[in-house]
Amino acid sequence: MDLSTTQLLGAPSPSSSFTNSWTHDVFLSFRGEDTRYNFTDHLHKNLVQRGIRTFIDDELPRGEEISQALLDAIEGSRCSIIVFSENYASSKWCLDELVHIIQCRKSKQSQSQRMIELDK
């Protein structure tokens, strides 16, 4: 599968301040135990190689609840890619991320955030 930046992110509207409005182009949500060192790692590397600013949670400390830094990264990302792996739904952390991604998408502040489905 080969997605262009425009297909992934959509073309910026002429009235948007595209370069300044988002901290990241893409937020990657995934179950680390399932995909961190295979699919997600390859996806992250390919996005970065194409100049797509991609957030991947590889340095944030784990805790009981989702951290504010992670919530900020979700809110500051133009779109989210959720890698639904076999054990994704068994992780409270992943489900909390997913809920926040959906809430951001529904909110008026993040109406342009997109969710993208990738088929096998």
Number of C-alpha atoms within 10 A of each C-alpha: 5 7 9 10 14 9 10 19 20 13 10 12 8 7 6 9 10 13 10 7 12 16 18 19 23 27 25 19 23 27 21 18 10 16 18 17 10 10 12 20 13 12 15 19 12 14 18 13 10 10 10 17 18 23 21 18 17 8 6 11 9 10 8 7 9 18 15 9 12 17 15 11 21 25 23 20 25 26 26 27 18 21 17 16 14 10 14 20 14 11 13 13 19 20 17 13 20 18 11 17 25 14 13 21 20 13 11 9 10 17 11 17 23 20 16 13 11 10 5 4
